[in-house]
């Protein structure tokens, strides 16, 4: 099953994030798209819906940000854009996060595809003429 959303206004991302959180039982979300397409913005909407009380920002330099939700659950936000080798990914202990029961939102996940679990939510984002297209697919291997 693949869902497609045509987004003309950023405020629509709130409803889409809530819909996806309610629709899927998986907590691993992989985001794909060119730089500037809005991956971090969309992840902020997911975090809002999960009740994250921390400031959500891109972990471009830190690779991972950990947030607490209102219910005290952990939410992890990864950005692997600046990683250059798998050793860096191993060094942060990615498995501890990815295989936990916490929500994990990953930008630039193509850098670690062969290191990921087989089940996840794939979110592809495209930007054309200031309109976003978001394609969502539950991947079960």
CNS distance restraints for C-alpha pairs under 8 A (distance, minus, plus):
assign (resid   1 and name CA) (resid 137 and name CA) 6.18 0.50 0.50
assign (resid   1 and name CA) (resid 138 and name CA) 6.98 0.50 0.50
assign (resid   2 and name CA) (resid 135 and name CA) 6.78 0.50 0.50
assign (resid   2 and name CA) (resid 136 and name CA) 5.58 0.50 0.50
assign (resid   2 and name CA) (resid 137 and name CA) 4.66 0.50 0.50
assign (resid   2 and name CA) (resid 138 and name CA) 7.40 0.50 0.50
assign (resid   3 and name CA) (resid 135 and name CA) 5.65 0.50 0.50
assign (resid   3 and name CA) (resid 136 and name CA) 5.03 0.50 0.50
assign (resid   3 and name CA) (resid 137 and name CA) 6.47 0.50 0.50
assign (resid   4 and name CA) (resid 133 and name CA) 7.01 0.50 0.50
assign (resid   4 and name CA) (resid 134 and name CA) 5.65 0.50 0.50
assign (resid   4 and name CA) (resid 135 and name CA) 4.52 0.50 0.50
assign (resid   4 and name CA) (resid 136 and name CA) 6.38 0.50 0.50
assign (resid   5 and name CA) (resid 133 and name CA) 5.68 0.50 0.50
assign (resid   5 and name CA) (resid 134 and name CA) 5.05 0.50 0.50
assign (resid   5 and name CA) (resid 135 and name CA) 6.47 0.50 0.50
assign (resid   6 and name CA) (resid 131 and name CA) 7.13 0.50 0.50
assign (resid   6 and name CA) (resid 132 and name CA) 5.94 0.50 0.50
assign (resid   6 and name CA) (resid 133 and name CA) 4.66 0.50 0.50
assign (resid   6 and name CA) (resid 134 and name CA) 6.50 0.50 0.50
assign (resid   7 and name CA) (resid  12 and name CA) 6.45 0.50 0.50
assign (resid   7 and name CA) (resid  13 and name CA) 7.54 0.50 0.50
assign (resid   7 and name CA) (resid 131 and name CA) 5.84 0.50 0.50
assign (resid   7 and name CA) (resid 132 and name CA) 4.94 0.50 0.50
assign (resid   7 and name CA) (resid 133 and name CA) 6.04 0.50 0.50
assign (resid   7 and name CA) (resid 134 and name CA) 7.57 0.50 0.50
assign (resid   8 and name CA) (resid  12 and name CA) 7.71 0.50 0.50
assign (resid   8 and name CA) (resid 130 and name CA) 7.28 0.50 0.50
assign (resid   8 and name CA) (resid 131 and name CA) 4.93 0.50 0.50
assign (resid   8 and name CA) (resid 132 and name CA) 6.43 0.50 0.50
assign (resid   9 and name CA) (resid  13 and name CA) 7.85 0.50 0.50
assign (resid   9 and name CA) (resid 131 and name CA) 7.78 0.50 0.50
assign (resid  10 and name CA) (resid  14 and name CA) 7.97 0.50 0.50
assign (resid  11 and name CA) (resid  15 and name CA) 7.82 0.50 0.50
assign (resid  12 and name CA) (resid  16 and name CA) 6.47 0.50 0.50
assign (resid  13 and name CA) (resid  17 and name CA) 5.94 0.50 0.50
assign (resid  13 and name CA) (resid  42 and name CA) 6.35 0.50 0.50
assign (resid  13 and name CA) (resid  45 and name CA) 6.54 0.50 0.50
assign (resid  14 and name CA) (resid  18 and name CA) 6.34 0.50 0.50
assign (resid  14 and name CA) (resid  45 and name CA) 5.46 0.50 0.50
assign (resid  14 and name CA) (resid  46 and name CA) 7.45 0.50 0.50
assign (resid  14 and name CA) (resid  49 and name CA) 7.60 0.50 0.50
assign (resid  15 and name CA) (resid  19 and name CA) 6.08 0.50 0.50
assign (resid  16 and name CA) (resid  20 and name CA) 6.14 0.50 0.50
assign (resid  17 and name CA) (resid  21 and name CA) 6.18 0.50 0.50
assign (resid  17 and name CA) (resid  42 and name CA) 7.51 0.50 0.50
assign (resid  17 and name CA) (resid  45 and name CA) 6.19 0.50 0.50
assign (resid  17 and name CA) (resid  46 and name CA) 5.17 0.50 0.50
assign (resid  17 and name CA) (resid  49 and name CA) 7.22 0.50 0.50
assign (resid  18 and name CA) (resid  22 and name CA) 6.23 0.50 0.50
assign (resid  18 and name CA) (resid  46 and name CA) 6.98 0.50 0.50
assign (resid  18 and name CA) (resid  49 and name CA) 6.14 0.50 0.50
assign (resid  19 and name CA) (resid  23 and name CA) 5.97 0.50 0.50
assign (resid  20 and name CA) (resid  24 and name CA) 6.07 0.50 0.50
assign (resid  21 and name CA) (resid  25 and name CA) 7.76 0.50 0.50
assign (resid  21 and name CA) (resid  46 and name CA) 7.70 0.50 0.50
assign (resid  24 and name CA) (resid 138 and name CA) 7.80 0.50 0.50
assign (resid  26 and name CA) (resid 119 and name CA) 7.60 0.50 0.50
assign (resid  26 and name CA) (resid 120 and name CA) 6.29 0.50 0.50
assign (resid  26 and name CA) (resid 121 and name CA) 7.01 0.50 0.50
assign (resid  27 and name CA) (resid 101 and name CA) 7.43 0.50 0.50
assign (resid  27 and name CA) (resid 102 and name CA) 6.66 0.50 0.50
assign (resid  27 and name CA) (resid 103 and name CA) 4.60 0.50 0.50
assign (resid  27 and name CA) (resid 104 and name CA) 6.17 0.50 0.50
assign (resid  27 and name CA) (resid 120 and name CA) 7.34 0.50 0.50
assign (resid  27 and name CA) (resid 121 and name CA) 7.83 0.50 0.50
assign (resid  28 and name CA) (resid  98 and name CA) 7.20 0.50 0.50
assign (resid  28 and name CA) (resid 103 and name CA) 6.01 0.50 0.50
assign (resid  28 and name CA) (resid 104 and name CA) 4.92 0.50 0.50
assign (resid  28 and name CA) (resid 105 and name CA) 6.24 0.50 0.50
assign (resid  28 and name CA) (resid 106 and name CA) 7.89 0.50 0.50
assign (resid  28 and name CA) (resid 119 and name CA) 7.86 0.50 0.50
assign (resid  28 and name CA) (resid 120 and name CA) 5.12 0.50 0.50
assign (resid  28 and name CA) (resid 121 and name CA) 6.14 0.50 0.50
assign (resid  29 and name CA) (resid 103 and name CA) 7.90 0.50 0.50
assign (resid  29 and name CA) (resid 104 and name CA) 6.16 0.50 0.50
assign (resid  29 and name CA) (resid 105 and name CA) 4.89 0.50 0.50
assign (resid  29 and name CA) (resid 106 and name CA) 6.24 0.50 0.50
assign (resid  29 and name CA) (resid 120 and name CA) 5.95 0.50 0.50
assign (resid  29 and name CA) (resid 121 and name CA) 4.70 0.50 0.50
assign (resid  29 and name CA) (resid 122 and name CA) 6.07 0.50 0.50
assign (resid  29 and name CA) (resid 123 and name CA) 7.09 0.50 0.50
assign (resid  30 and name CA) (resid 105 and name CA) 6.11 0.50 0.50
assign (resid  30 and name CA) (resid 106 and name CA) 4.93 0.50 0.50
assign (resid  30 and name CA) (resid 107 and name CA) 6.39 0.50 0.50
assign (resid  30 and name CA) (resid 108 and name CA) 7.86 0.50 0.50
assign (resid  30 and name CA) (resid 109 and name CA) 6.07 0.50 0.50
assign (resid  30 and name CA) (resid 120 and name CA) 7.10 0.50 0.50
assign (resid  30 and name CA) (resid 121 and name CA) 6.09 0.50 0.50
assign (resid  30 and name CA) (resid 122 and name CA) 5.01 0.50 0.50
assign (resid  30 and name CA) (resid 123 and name CA) 5.96 0.50 0.50
assign (resid  31 and name CA) (resid  39 and name CA) 6.48 0.50 0.50
assign (resid  31 and name CA) (resid 105 and name CA) 7.38 0.50 0.50
assign (resid  31 and name CA) (resid 106 and name CA) 5.91 0.50 0.50
assign (resid  31 and name CA) (resid 107 and name CA) 5.05 0.50 0.50
assign (resid  31 and name CA) (resid 108 and name CA) 6.70 0.50 0.50
assign (resid  31 and name CA) (resid 109 and name CA) 6.88 0.50 0.50
assign (resid  31 and name CA) (resid 122 and name CA) 6.32 0.50 0.50
assign (resid  31 and name CA) (resid 123 and name CA) 4.84 0.50 0.50
assign (resid  31 and name CA) (resid 124 and name CA) 5.99 0.50 0.50
assign (resid  31 and name CA) (resid 125 and name CA) 7.51 0.50 0.50
assign (resid  32 and name CA) (resid  39 and name CA) 7.60 0.50 0.50
assign (resid  32 and name CA) (resid 107 and name CA) 6.67 0.50 0.50
assign (resid  32 and name CA) (resid 108 and name CA) 6.30 0.50 0.50
assign (resid  32 and name CA) (resid 109 and name CA) 7.29 0.50 0.50
assign (resid  32 and name CA) (resid 110 and name CA) 7.85 0.50 0.50
assign (resid  32 and name CA) (resid 122 and name CA) 7.67 0.50 0.50
assign (resid  32 and name CA) (resid 123 and name CA) 6.07 0.50 0.50
assign (resid  32 and name CA) (resid 124 and name CA) 4.66 0.50 0.50
assign (resid  32 and name CA) (resid 125 and name CA) 6.08 0.50 0.50
assign (resid  33 and name CA) (resid  37 and name CA) 6.19 0.50 0.50
assign (resid  33 and name CA) (resid  39 and name CA) 7.28 0.50 0.50
assign (resid  33 and name CA) (resid 124 and name CA) 5.87 0.50 0.50
assign (resid  33 and name CA) (resid 125 and name CA) 4.97 0.50 0.50
assign (resid  33 and name CA) (resid 126 and name CA) 6.16 0.50 0.50
assign (resid  34 and name CA) (resid 125 and name CA) 7.85 0.50 0.50
assign (resid  34 and name CA) (resid 126 and name CA) 7.49 0.50 0.50
assign (resid  37 and name CA) (resid 125 and name CA) 6.53 0.50 0.50
assign (resid  37 and name CA) (resid 126 and name CA) 6.34 0.50 0.50
assign (resid  37 and name CA) (resid 127 and name CA) 5.77 0.50 0.50
assign (resid  37 and name CA) (resid 132 and name CA) 7.63 0.50 0.50
assign (resid  38 and name CA) (resid  42 and name CA) 6.12 0.50 0.50
assign (resid  38 and name CA) (resid 125 and name CA) 7.68 0.50 0.50
assign (resid  39 and name CA) (resid  43 and name CA) 6.23 0.50 0.50
assign (resid  39 and name CA) (resid 107 and name CA) 6.99 0.50 0.50
assign (resid  39 and name CA) (resid 125 and name CA) 7.40 0.50 0.50
assign (resid  40 and name CA) (resid  44 and name CA) 6.18 0.50 0.50
assign (resid  40 and name CA) (resid  57 and name CA) 7.23 0.50 0.50
assign (resid  40 and name CA) (resid  58 and name CA) 6.14 0.50 0.50
assign (resid  40 and name CA) (resid 107 and name CA) 7.82 0.50 0.50
assign (resid  41 and name CA) (resid  45 and name CA) 6.67 0.50 0.50
assign (resid  42 and name CA) (resid  46 and name CA) 6.57 0.50 0.50
assign (resid  43 and name CA) (resid  47 and name CA) 6.22 0.50 0.50
assign (resid  43 and name CA) (resid 105 and name CA) 6.92 0.50 0.50
assign (resid  44 and name CA) (resid  48 and name CA) 6.12 0.50 0.50
assign (resid  44 and name CA) (resid  56 and name CA) 5.95 0.50 0.50
assign (resid  44 and name CA) (resid  57 and name CA) 7.69 0.50 0.50
assign (resid  45 and name CA) (resid  49 and name CA) 6.30 0.50 0.50
assign (resid  46 and name CA) (resid  50 and name CA) 6.26 0.50 0.50
assign (resid  47 and name CA) (resid  51 and name CA) 6.28 0.50 0.50
assign (resid  47 and name CA) (resid  52 and name CA) 5.28 0.50 0.50
assign (resid  47 and name CA) (resid  56 and name CA) 7.53 0.50 0.50
assign (resid  47 and name CA) (resid  69 and name CA) 7.93 0.50 0.50
assign (resid  47 and name CA) (resid  75 and name CA) 7.71 0.50 0.50
assign (resid  48 and name CA) (resid  52 and name CA) 5.66 0.50 0.50
assign (resid  48 and name CA) (resid  53 and name CA) 7.93 0.50 0.50
assign (resid  50 and name CA) (resid  69 and name CA) 6.32 0.50 0.50
assign (resid  50 and name CA) (resid  70 and name CA) 7.82 0.50 0.50
assign (resid  51 and name CA) (resid  69 and name CA) 4.85 0.50 0.50
assign (resid  51 and name CA) (resid  70 and name CA) 5.09 0.50 0.50
assign (resid  51 and name CA) (resid  71 and name CA) 7.41 0.50 0.50
assign (resid  52 and name CA) (resid  67 and name CA) 6.40 0.50 0.50
assign (resid  52 and name CA) (resid  68 and name CA) 5.57 0.50 0.50
assign (resid  52 and name CA) (resid  69 and name CA) 3.79 0.50 0.50
assign (resid  52 and name CA) (resid  70 and name CA) 5.96 0.50 0.50
assign (resid  52 and name CA) (resid  75 and name CA) 7.85 0.50 0.50
assign (resid  53 and name CA) (resid  67 and name CA) 7.54 0.50 0.50
assign (resid  53 and name CA) (resid  68 and name CA) 6.42 0.50 0.50
assign (resid  53 and name CA) (resid  69 and name CA) 5.73 0.50 0.50
assign (resid  53 and name CA) (resid  70 and name CA) 6.31 0.50 0.50
assign (resid  54 and name CA) (resid  67 and name CA) 5.85 0.50 0.50
assign (resid  54 and name CA) (resid  68 and name CA) 6.57 0.50 0.50
assign (resid  54 and name CA) (resid  69 and name CA) 7.76 0.50 0.50
assign (resid  56 and name CA) (resid  67 and name CA) 7.57 0.50 0.50
assign (resid  57 and name CA) (resid  65 and name CA) 7.95 0.50 0.50
assign (resid  58 and name CA) (resid  65 and name CA) 7.86 0.50 0.50
assign (resid  58 and name CA) (resid  77 and name CA) 7.85 0.50 0.50
assign (resid  58 and name CA) (resid  79 and name CA) 7.07 0.50 0.50
assign (resid  59 and name CA) (resid  63 and name CA) 4.96 0.50 0.50
assign (resid  59 and name CA) (resid  64 and name CA) 5.33 0.50 0.50
assign (resid  59 and name CA) (resid  65 and name CA) 5.75 0.50 0.50
assign (resid  59 and name CA) (resid  77 and name CA) 7.09 0.50 0.50
assign (resid  59 and name CA) (resid  78 and name CA) 6.27 0.50 0.50
assign (resid  59 and name CA) (resid  79 and name CA) 5.56 0.50 0.50
assign (resid  60 and name CA) (resid  64 and name CA) 7.91 0.50 0.50
assign (resid  60 and name CA) (resid  79 and name CA) 5.37 0.50 0.50
assign (resid  60 and name CA) (resid  80 and name CA) 7.20 0.50 0.50
assign (resid  60 and name CA) (resid  81 and name CA) 6.72 0.50 0.50
assign (resid  60 and name CA) (resid  82 and name CA) 6.82 0.50 0.50
assign (resid  61 and name CA) (resid  82 and name CA) 7.18 0.50 0.50
assign (resid  63 and name CA) (resid  78 and name CA) 5.50 0.50 0.50
assign (resid  63 and name CA) (resid  79 and name CA) 5.05 0.50 0.50
assign (resid  63 and name CA) (resid  80 and name CA) 5.95 0.50 0.50
assign (resid  63 and name CA) (resid  82 and name CA) 7.78 0.50 0.50
assign (resid  64 and name CA) (resid  76 and name CA) 6.80 0.50 0.50
assign (resid  64 and name CA) (resid  77 and name CA) 5.55 0.50 0.50
assign (resid  64 and name CA) (resid  78 and name CA) 4.43 0.50 0.50
assign (resid  64 and name CA) (resid  79 and name CA) 6.45 0.50 0.50
assign (resid  65 and name CA) (resid  76 and name CA) 5.82 0.50 0.50
assign (resid  65 and name CA) (resid  77 and name CA) 5.14 0.50 0.50
assign (resid  65 and name CA) (resid  78 and name CA) 6.53 0.50 0.50
assign (resid  66 and name CA) (resid  74 and name CA) 6.69 0.50 0.50
assign (resid  66 and name CA) (resid  75 and name CA) 5.80 0.50 0.50
assign (resid  66 and name CA) (resid  76 and name CA) 4.71 0.50 0.50
assign (resid  66 and name CA) (resid  77 and name CA) 6.45 0.50 0.50
assign (resid  67 and name CA) (resid  74 and name CA) 5.79 0.50 0.50
assign (resid  67 and name CA) (resid  75 and name CA) 5.08 0.50 0.50
assign (resid  67 and name CA) (resid  76 and name CA) 6.33 0.50 0.50
assign (resid  67 and name CA) (resid  77 and name CA) 8.00 0.50 0.50
assign (resid  68 and name CA) (resid  72 and name CA) 5.42 0.50 0.50
assign (resid  68 and name CA) (resid  73 and name CA) 5.77 0.50 0.50
assign (resid  68 and name CA) (resid  74 and name CA) 4.93 0.50 0.50
assign (resid  68 and name CA) (resid  75 and name CA) 6.22 0.50 0.50
assign (resid  69 and name CA) (resid  73 and name CA) 5.39 0.50 0.50
assign (resid  69 and name CA) (resid  74 and name CA) 6.45 0.50 0.50
assign (resid  69 and name CA) (resid  75 and name CA) 7.18 0.50 0.50
assign (resid  73 and name CA) (resid 102 and name CA) 6.95 0.50 0.50
assign (resid  74 and name CA) (resid 102 and name CA) 5.69 0.50 0.50
assign (resid  74 and name CA) (resid 103 and name CA) 7.06 0.50 0.50
assign (resid  75 and name CA) (resid 102 and name CA) 5.80 0.50 0.50
assign (resid  75 and name CA) (resid 103 and name CA) 4.95 0.50 0.50
assign (resid  75 and name CA) (resid 104 and name CA) 6.07 0.50 0.50
assign (resid  75 and name CA) (resid 105 and name CA) 7.97 0.50 0.50
assign (resid  76 and name CA) (resid  97 and name CA) 7.29 0.50 0.50
assign (resid  76 and name CA) (resid 102 and name CA) 7.28 0.50 0.50
assign (resid  76 and name CA) (resid 103 and name CA) 6.20 0.50 0.50
assign (resid  76 and name CA) (resid 104 and name CA) 4.75 0.50 0.50
assign (resid  76 and name CA) (resid 105 and name CA) 6.26 0.50 0.50
assign (resid  77 and name CA) (resid 104 and name CA) 5.89 0.50 0.50
assign (resid  77 and name CA) (resid 105 and name CA) 4.84 0.50 0.50
assign (resid  77 and name CA) (resid 106 and name CA) 5.93 0.50 0.50
assign (resid  77 and name CA) (resid 107 and name CA) 7.91 0.50 0.50
assign (resid  78 and name CA) (resid 104 and name CA) 7.50 0.50 0.50
assign (resid  78 and name CA) (resid 105 and name CA) 6.17 0.50 0.50
assign (resid  78 and name CA) (resid 106 and name CA) 4.63 0.50 0.50
assign (resid  78 and name CA) (resid 107 and name CA) 5.96 0.50 0.50
assign (resid  79 and name CA) (resid 106 and name CA) 5.96 0.50 0.50
assign (resid  79 and name CA) (resid 107 and name CA) 4.65 0.50 0.50
assign (resid  79 and name CA) (resid 108 and name CA) 6.04 0.50 0.50
assign (resid  79 and name CA) (resid 109 and name CA) 7.73 0.50 0.50
assign (resid  80 and name CA) (resid 106 and name CA) 7.66 0.50 0.50
assign (resid  80 and name CA) (resid 107 and name CA) 6.31 0.50 0.50
assign (resid  80 and name CA) (resid 108 and name CA) 5.24 0.50 0.50
assign (resid  80 and name CA) (resid 109 and name CA) 6.50 0.50 0.50
assign (resid  80 and name CA) (resid 111 and name CA) 6.60 0.50 0.50
assign (resid  81 and name CA) (resid 107 and name CA) 7.40 0.50 0.50
assign (resid  81 and name CA) (resid 108 and name CA) 5.49 0.50 0.50
assign (resid  81 and name CA) (resid 111 and name CA) 7.68 0.50 0.50
assign (resid  83 and name CA) (resid  88 and name CA) 6.46 0.50 0.50
assign (resid  83 and name CA) (resid  89 and name CA) 7.33 0.50 0.50
assign (resid  83 and name CA) (resid 111 and name CA) 7.68 0.50 0.50
assign (resid  84 and name CA) (resid  88 and name CA) 7.27 0.50 0.50
assign (resid  85 and name CA) (resid  89 and name CA) 7.21 0.50 0.50
assign (resid  86 and name CA) (resid  90 and name CA) 6.24 0.50 0.50
assign (resid  86 and name CA) (resid 112 and name CA) 7.13 0.50 0.50
assign (resid  87 and name CA) (resid  91 and name CA) 5.97 0.50 0.50
assign (resid  88 and name CA) (resid  92 and name CA) 6.63 0.50 0.50
assign (resid  89 and name CA) (resid  93 and name CA) 6.96 0.50 0.50
assign (resid  89 and name CA) (resid  94 and name CA) 6.22 0.50 0.50
assign (resid  89 and name CA) (resid 112 and name CA) 7.79 0.50 0.50
assign (resid  90 and name CA) (resid  94 and name CA) 6.09 0.50 0.50
assign (resid  90 and name CA) (resid  95 and name CA) 7.80 0.50 0.50
assign (resid  93 and name CA) (resid  97 and name CA) 7.34 0.50 0.50
assign (resid  94 and name CA) (resid  98 and name CA) 6.05 0.50 0.50
assign (resid  95 and name CA) (resid  99 and name CA) 5.67 0.50 0.50
assign (resid  95 and name CA) (resid 100 and name CA) 7.99 0.50 0.50
assign (resid  96 and name CA) (resid 100 and name CA) 6.16 0.50 0.50
assign (resid  97 and name CA) (resid 102 and name CA) 7.29 0.50 0.50
assign (resid  97 and name CA) (resid 104 and name CA) 7.35 0.50 0.50
assign (resid  98 and name CA) (resid 102 and name CA) 7.88 0.50 0.50
assign (resid  98 and name CA) (resid 104 and name CA) 6.53 0.50 0.50
assign (resid  98 and name CA) (resid 116 and name CA) 7.64 0.50 0.50
assign (resid  98 and name CA) (resid 117 and name CA) 7.85 0.50 0.50
assign (resid  99 and name CA) (resid 117 and name CA) 7.77 0.50 0.50
assign (resid 109 and name CA) (resid 113 and name CA) 6.33 0.50 0.50
assign (resid 112 and name CA) (resid 116 and name CA) 6.65 0.50 0.50
assign (resid 118 and name CA) (resid 139 and name CA) 7.38 0.50 0.50
assign (resid 118 and name CA) (resid 140 and name CA) 6.09 0.50 0.50
assign (resid 118 and name CA) (resid 141 and name CA) 5.24 0.50 0.50
assign (resid 119 and name CA) (resid 138 and name CA) 7.54 0.50 0.50
assign (resid 119 and name CA) (resid 139 and name CA) 5.39 0.50 0.50
assign (resid 119 and name CA) (resid 140 and name CA) 4.55 0.50 0.50
assign (resid 119 and name CA) (resid 141 and name CA) 6.27 0.50 0.50
assign (resid 120 and name CA) (resid 138 and name CA) 6.07 0.50 0.50
assign (resid 120 and name CA) (resid 139 and name CA) 5.33 0.50 0.50
assign (resid 120 and name CA) (resid 140 and name CA) 6.87 0.50 0.50
assign (resid 121 and name CA) (resid 136 and name CA) 6.99 0.50 0.50
assign (resid 121 and name CA) (resid 137 and name CA) 5.80 0.50 0.50
assign (resid 121 and name CA) (resid 138 and name CA) 4.59 0.50 0.50
assign (resid 121 and name CA) (resid 139 and name CA) 5.94 0.50 0.50
assign (resid 122 and name CA) (resid 135 and name CA) 7.96 0.50 0.50
assign (resid 122 and name CA) (resid 136 and name CA) 5.65 0.50 0.50
assign (resid 122 and name CA) (resid 137 and name CA) 5.19 0.50 0.50
assign (resid 122 and name CA) (resid 138 and name CA) 6.24 0.50 0.50
assign (resid 122 and name CA) (resid 139 and name CA) 6.78 0.50 0.50
assign (resid 123 and name CA) (resid 134 and name CA) 6.73 0.50 0.50
assign (resid 123 and name CA) (resid 135 and name CA) 5.71 0.50 0.50
assign (resid 123 and name CA) (resid 136 and name CA) 4.64 0.50 0.50
assign (resid 123 and name CA) (resid 137 and name CA) 6.68 0.50 0.50
assign (resid 124 and name CA) (resid 134 and name CA) 5.66 0.50 0.50
assign (resid 124 and name CA) (resid 135 and name CA) 5.11 0.50 0.50
assign (resid 124 and name CA) (resid 136 and name CA) 6.51 0.50 0.50
assign (resid 125 and name CA) (resid 132 and name CA) 6.75 0.50 0.50
assign (resid 125 and name CA) (resid 133 and name CA) 5.80 0.50 0.50
assign (resid 125 and name CA) (resid 134 and name CA) 4.64 0.50 0.50
assign (resid 125 and name CA) (resid 135 and name CA) 6.54 0.50 0.50
assign (resid 126 and name CA) (resid 132 and name CA) 5.50 0.50 0.50
assign (resid 126 and name CA) (resid 133 and name CA) 5.12 0.50 0.50
assign (resid 126 and name CA) (resid 134 and name CA) 6.48 0.50 0.50
assign (resid 127 and name CA) (resid 131 and name CA) 5.62 0.50 0.50
assign (resid 127 and name CA) (resid 132 and name CA) 4.54 0.50 0.50
assign (resid 127 and name CA) (resid 133 and name CA) 6.44 0.50 0.50
assign (resid 128 and name CA) (resid 132 and name CA) 6.45 0.50 0.50
